[in-house]
Amino acid sequence: MKTKLSPTIEVAEKLFLEGAAINHGPWVNHSRFAAHVARLIARAHPDMDEETAYVLGLLHDIGRLERHSGMAHITVGYRWLMERGYALSAQIAMTHTFPIADVELASSGWLDHEEDKAFTRSFLKKVHYTPYDRLIQLADSIGGIYGIVPMEVRLVDIALRHGTNELTVPKWKALFSIKETFEKEIGQNLYEVLGIPGDSPWIPNELRCQLG
């Protein structure tokens, strides 16, 4: 069932390119990969809409259009999308990095954004995760910067770049639990669904022309 709380693919692409033009960082390619992952998983799922999944994946990091936002990109994206009337997309912008609803999951990046951190803490205490929140958390952990990779590879890469804390392992366990849930619902290994060959980044042919 298609939600009315996110834009159409055409509008989402326009919004995404608007953000990419403001700040064309690594998040642009990552968002493309995450959107593709979300669409493929949703396509194989009996109860999810692949267009909605693609849109949510594409816009989950839109807050990175604001340079040097760090972890505050989630609140930037939330407000940016809420201003345009896309409540579910805005929620996903907030929840995509929190498979456990705990603001302390983020090991770094808040810097001088204490108000954003407080807003996120309050939001996570009240939010109800939908299957799409879980889907984009999963897609965010498989769609890398240079390609689609096994979650194990992506999580280690993030840890090496941003560090870890006492909640890193619980976060990883939560993500693998989400993966297992989707595999049960689909009846297939997700890496088979995604066509991931081993531990090398994989760039689908239809995405090559869209990557910077």
C-alpha positions, -999 to +999 in steps of 0.1 A: +000+000+000+014+034-011+016+060+016+005+096+009+030+110+034+060+109+010+065+126-024+062+109-058+094+096-073+095+126-097+092+151-069+117+132-047+142+132-075+138+170-079+142+175-042+172+152-041+189+170-069+182+203-053+200+191-022+229+176-041+234+209-059+238+227-026+263+202-011+275+174-035+292+153-008+296+115-004+260+114+009+247+118-026+260+084-039+252+067-006+216+079-009+213+065-044+226+031-032+204+031-001+173+039-023+181+011-047+185-014-018+152-003-003+134-006-036+148-042-042+139-054-008+104-038-009+099-054-044+105-088-029+083-081+002+046-090+001+034-060+020+056-031+009+055-006-019+087-003-039+082+033-050+076+045-015+107+025-003+128+041-031+117+077-022+123+072+015+157+058+009+166+086-015+157+114+009+168+098+042+200+119+043+187+150+026+197+170+057+233+167+046+225+195+021+236+217+050+273+215+051+291+204+083+258+194+099+272+162+114+246+143+133+223+173+131+217+163+095+188+143+108+170+173+123+179+194+093+163+168+071+133+164+093+125+201+093+132+205+056+108+177+047+081+187+072+081+222+057+072+205+024+045+184+040+061+149+038+057+136+073+068+100+068+099+110+048+106+135+076+103+107+102+126+085+083+152+113+082+151+112+120+150+074+126+173+060+099+204+059+121+186+046+153+176+009+151+175+013+189+156+045+198+185+059+218+201+092+209+234+080+224+237+054+196+255+080+176+292+077+186+301+112+173+290+142+153+268+162+176+296+188+183+279+221+190+244+208+181+231+202+216+196+216+208+194+192+179+205+163+201+178+172+227+152+174+200+162+140+187+161+125+222+126+137+227+115+126+192+128+091+197+110+087+230+076+093+212+081+079+177+064+047+165+086+028+141+069+016+109+081-012+087+095+015+064+116+030+093+131-005+097+136-009+059+156+023+056+177+015+087+186-017+069+192+000+035+213+027+052+235-001+066+240-018+032+241+010+007+277+024+010+294+054-005+310+034-033+285+006-038+262-019-023+280-041+003+273-067+030+262-050+062+293-063+079+315-043+056+295-011+059+293-012+097+330-017+101+337+011+076+314+035+097+331+024+129+366+031+115+355+066+103+334+077+132+345+056+161+324+034+185+309+036+219+293+012+244+261+010+223+278+001+190+275-037+195+239-035+206+232-013+175+248-039+152+228-067+168+196-047+163+205-042+126+212-079+121+179-087+138+161-064+114+178-082+085+167-116+098+131-103+102+130-091+066+145-124+054+118-144+072+091-121+057+105-124+022+116-160+025+150-154+010+185-142+020+187-105+015+221-106-001+206-129-028+178-104-033+203-076-037+227-097-059+257-088-037+287-108-050+310-115-020+324-086-001+331-062-030+311-030-037+286-036-064+273-008-086+241-017-105+243-007-142+212+015-140+228+036-113+262+042-129+250+071-150+235+088-120+265+087-097+289+117-093 
